[in-house]
Amino acid sequence: MIRIGAVNIDTSHPLGFGEVLEKENRARYVGVYNDSFRPDSEVEGFISRFGLEKRCDSLEELASMCDIGFIHGCDWDDHLRCALPFIEQGKPVFIDKPLVGNLADCRRVEELVRNGAVILGASSARYAYEVQQFLAIDPEERGEIVNVFGTAGVDEFNYGIHIAETIGGLMGPGAQSVRWAGRGDAGGKYCESYFIRYKDGRSAMFNTFTGTWQPFVITIMTTKTTYQFRMDSNRLYEALIHEICDFMEGKPNRLAGISTLTESVKVMLAATASRAQGGKTVALADLTDDMPSYDGRVFWEGYGAAAGKLYAP
């Protein structure tokens, strides 16, 4: 049984992941460390709901009692602080989406992995069964991918990263540049559209939507035909947990390498930089620290203020 340590139970993911873990019986949460906005009563409720062994007083204590850490905090600027005690003890760590939100943290996480850290992540949509099923089709039958179009909606980055990661999972690495294509507004809500160019000539487009949940819908145009699917959001966590458990058990898995994960973050950073420049094409190689980034602490404050209760004591 794989022993998981949960760090900061901000979002609904610890609950959703825990429910999948109960059914799979391959892994379980055994401990929790929380210094975020969920009150003690909810931490105790989480412990009770999933039968955890204890609440730890430090990240180091949690890392020492588990096989892998799951970082669930919604302040992505705090993710590396939370991950380091696991890394220092030689433990793998899964960082929930978004992995990080700025270029400096992309470089830092890449360096940690070069130095031996095992960092897994981040979006469950990257590993969706529908994505796996498409990739399992013989390339001679399906044709070569020419363009992918995808949609997501709730907010720009915390949710938008899902669609950037999904496109990365389908296209593979090699995103070269991003261009903001425009914005549509109606009823106080808005949609942003972006165009990605790949080094080998392929392309992708994605829409983010702010103000309303939107499904993950993917259209893939190949050299032979067009495929389209809508992801079953009820099975996304299950698909991700399967891949993490396979990795921990030494089985073949589809988990992305760190440069692939940070490429998706850089796509989003290039997207917001392009928008700030009125739609100028921004190359990922030309990103700089002074370009726009995503503020995890600001998101955390708004999310915490609006968050409903998830766990009864």
C-alpha positions in Angstrom: 0.0 0.0 0.0 1.4 3.4 -1.1 1.5 5.8 1.8 0.6 9.4 0.8 1.2 12.6 2.8 -1.3 15.4 2.0 -0.1 19.0 2.2 -2.7 21.8 2.5 -6.2 20.6 1.7 -7.3 23.8 0.0 -9.2 22.5 -3.0 -11.7 19.7 -3.6 -8.9 17.5 -5.0 -7.9 15.8 -1.7 -11.5 14.8 -1.3 -11.9 13.6 -4.9 -8.5 11.8 -4.9 -9.3 10.2 -1.5 -12.6 8.8 -2.8 -10.7 7.3 -5.8 -8.0 5.9 -3.5 -10.7 4.1 -1.4 -12.0 2.3 -4.5 -8.6 1.4 -5.9 -7.0 0.1 -2.7 -3.5 0.7 -4.0 -2.7 3.8 -2.0 -4.0 5.9 0.9 -3.5 9.2 2.7 -1.8 8.5 6.0 -0.9 11.9 7.2 -1.6 15.6 6.7 0.1 18.9 7.2 -1.9 22.1 6.9 -0.9 25.7 7.4 -3.4 27.1 4.9 -6.9 28.5 5.2 -8.8 25.4 6.1 -9.6 25.5 9.8 -8.6 22.8 12.3 -12.2 21.5 12.3 -11.9 20.7 8.5 -8.5 19.2 8.9 -9.9 16.9 11.6 -12.8 16.1 9.3 -10.4 15.1 6.5 -8.5 12.9 8.9 -11.7 11.2 10.1 -13.1 10.9 6.5 -10.1 8.9 5.2 -8.8 7.3 8.4 -5.5 9.1 8.5 -2.9 8.2 11.1 -2.1 11.6 12.3 -1.8 15.4 11.7 1.8 16.3 11.5 3.4 19.4 13.1 5.9 19.9 10.3 6.4 19.1 6.6 9.5 17.2 7.6 7.5 15.0 9.9 5.0 14.3 7.2 7.7 13.5 4.7 9.2 11.0 7.1 6.0 8.9 7.4 5.0 8.6 3.8 6.2 7.2 0.5 5.1 10.3 -1.6 3.8 13.8 -0.9 0.8 15.3 -2.6 0.9 19.1 -2.6 -2.7 20.3 -2.8 -2.4 24.0 -1.8 -3.9 26.5 -4.2 -1.1 29.0 -3.8 1.2 27.8 -6.6 3.9 30.2 -5.5 4.1 28.2 -2.3 4.4 24.8 -3.9 8.2 24.5 -3.9 8.4 25.4 -0.2 6.0 22.6 0.5 7.8 20.1 -1.8 11.4 20.6 -0.6 11.2 18.6 2.7 10.0 15.5 0.6 12.8 16.1 -1.9 15.4 16.5 0.8 14.4 13.1 2.2 14.6 11.5 -1.2 10.8 11.1 -1.5 8.9 11.7 -4.7 6.4 14.5 -4.6 3.2 15.1 -6.7 2.5 18.8 -7.2 -1.2 19.5 -8.0 -1.9 22.0 -10.8 -0.8 24.6 -11.5 2.7 23.3 -10.9 4.1 26.8 -10.6 3.1 30.2 -12.0 6.3 32.1 -13.0 9.4 31.6 -15.0 11.8 31.7 -12.0 10.0 28.8 -10.4 10.0 26.9 -13.7 13.8 27.1 -13.7 14.0 26.2 -10.1 11.9 23.0 -10.4 13.8 22.0 -13.5 17.1 22.4 -11.6 15.7 20.3 -8.7 14.9 17.5 -11.1 18.3 17.7 -12.7 19.8 17.3 -9.3 17.8 14.1 -8.6 14.4 15.3 -7.3 11.4 13.3 -8.4 8.6 15.8 -9.1 5.3 14.6 -10.6 2.4 16.7 -11.8 0.1 18.3 -12.4 -3.2 18.4 -14.4 -5.5 15.3 -14.3 -6.7 16.3 -17.8 -3.4 15.6 -19.3 -3.9 11.9 -18.5 -7.7 11.7 -19.3 -8.9 8.4 -20.6 -10.1 10.1 -23.7 -6.6 11.4 -24.4 -5.1 7.9 -23.7 -7.6 6.3 -26.1 -6.8 8.8 -28.9 -3.0 8.2 -28.5 -3.5 4.5 -28.5 -4.9 4.6 -32.1 -2.3 3.4 -34.6 -0.7 6.6 -36.1 -1.1 5.1 -39.6 -4.8 4.9 -39.0 -5.4 8.2 -37.3 -2.9 10.3 -39.3 -0.3 12.8 -38.0 -1.7 15.6 -35.8 -1.7 18.9 -37.6 -3.8 21.0 -35.2 -5.5 20.7 -31.8 -8.2 23.0 -30.5 -9.3 22.8 -26.8 -11.6 24.6 -24.4 -11.7 25.0 -20.6 -13.5 27.4 -18.3 -13.7 28.7 -14.8 -10.7 31.1 -14.7 -7.6 31.9 -16.7 -4.7 30.0 -15.1 -5.8 27.8 -12.3 -8.3 26.1 -14.7 -6.8 27.2 -18.0 -3.6 25.2 -17.2 -5.7 22.1 -17.7 -6.2 22.7 -21.4 -2.6 23.8 -21.9 -1.4 20.5 -20.3 -3.9 18.5 -22.3 -2.6 20.0 -25.6 0.9 19.3 -24.4 0.0 15.7 -23.7 -1.4 15.3 -27.2 1.2 17.2 -29.1 4.2 16.3 -27.1 7.0 18.9 -26.4 8.1 21.5 -28.9 5.8 24.6 -28.4 7.7 27.5 -29.9 5.5 30.6 -29.5 2.1 31.8 -28.4 -0.1 34.6 -29.7 -3.2 36.1 -28.1 -5.9 36.0 -30.8 -8.6 38.1 -29.0 -11.3 38.2 -26.4 -15.1 37.8 -26.4 -17.4 39.3 -23.8 -21.0 38.7 -22.9 -23.0 39.0 -19.7 -20.0 40.0 -17.7 -18.1 36.9 -18.6 -15.3 36.5 -21.1 -13.4 34.1 -23.3 -9.7 34.5 -24.4 -8.3 32.7 -27.4 -4.6 31.8 -28.0 -2.6 30.3 -30.9 0.4 28.1 -30.3 3.0 27.4 -33.0 5.2 24.3 -32.7 8.8 24.0 -33.9 7.8 21.3 -36.5 5.1 23.4 -38.1 2.1 22.0 -36.2 -0.2 24.3 -34.3 -2.8 24.4 -31.6 -5.4 26.8 -30.3 -7.1 27.0 -26.9 -9.8 29.0 -25.3 -10.0 29.9 -21.6 -13.2 31.2 -20.1 -13.7 33.3 -17.0 -16.9 33.3 -15.0 -18.5 30.0 -15.9 -17.4 26.3 -15.7 -16.9 25.0 -19.2 -16.2 21.4 -20.3 -12.9 20.2 -21.6 -13.6 19.7 -25.3 -10.9 18.7 -27.7 -10.9 18.7 -31.5 -7.9 17.1 -33.3 -7.3 17.6 -37.0 -4.9 15.0 -38.5 -3.6 14.4 -42.0 -6.4 11.9 -42.4 -9.5 13.0 -40.5 -10.8 15.0 -37.5 -11.4 13.6 -34.0 -13.4 15.2 -31.3 -14.2 14.3 -27.7 -15.4 15.8 -24.4 -13.7 14.6 -21.3 -15.7 12.8 -18.7 -14.8 15.0 -15.7 -16.0 12.3 -13.3 -13.1 10.0 -14.3 -10.2 12.5 -14.5 -8.9 11.9 -11.0 -9.1 8.1 -11.5 -7.0 8.3 -14.6 -4.3 10.4 -12.8 -4.3 8.2 -9.7 -3.7 5.1 -11.9 -0.7 6.7 -13.5 0.8 7.8 -10.1 0.3 4.4 -8.6 1.8 2.7 -11.6 4.8 4.9 -11.3 5.2 4.2 -7.5 4.8 0.5 -8.2 7.5 0.5 -10.9 5.0 -0.2 -13.7 4.9 1.5 -17.1 3.1 4.8 -16.9 2.4 8.0 -18.8 3.6 10.6 -16.4 5.2 13.6 -18.1 8.7 14.7 -17.5 9.4 18.0 -15.8 10.4 19.9 -18.9 7.1 18.9 -20.5 5.2 20.1 -17.4 7.1 23.4 -17.3 6.5 23.9 -21.0 2.8 24.0 -20.4 3.3 26.7 -17.7 5.6 28.6 -20.2 2.8 28.4 -22.8 0.5 30.1 -20.4 3.1 32.7 -19.5 3.7 33.5 -23.2 0.0 33.7 -23.6 -0.5 36.4 -21.0 2.7 38.2 -22.2 1.3 38.3 -25.7 -2.0 39.7 -24.5 -0.2 42.4 -22.6 1.6 43.3 -25.8 -1.7 43.5 -27.8 -1.3 40.1 -29.5 2.3 40.2 -30.4 3.8 36.7 -30.9 5.9 35.7 -27.9 8.4 32.9 -28.2 8.9 30.7 -25.1 12.6 31.1 -25.5 12.2 34.9 -25.2 10.3 34.8 -21.9 11.9 36.9 -19.1 11.3 37.3 -15.4 9.9 40.9 -15.9 7.0 39.7 -18.2 3.6 39.1 -16.7 3.2 36.0 -14.4 0.4 34.5 -12.3 0.3 35.5 -8.6 -0.5 32.5 -6.5 -0.9 34.4 -3.3 -3.6 36.6 -4.8 -5.4 33.6 -6.1 -5.1 31.9 -2.7 -6.6 34.9 -1.0 -9.6 35.0 -3.3 -10.1 31.2 -3.3 -9.9 31.0 0.5 -12.4 33.8 0.9 -14.9 32.1 -1.4 -14.3 28.4 -0.4 -17.2 26.5 1.1 -16.8 23.8 3.8 -15.7 20.4 2.5 -15.2 18.4 5.6 -17.3 17.9 8.8 -15.3 17.4 12.0 
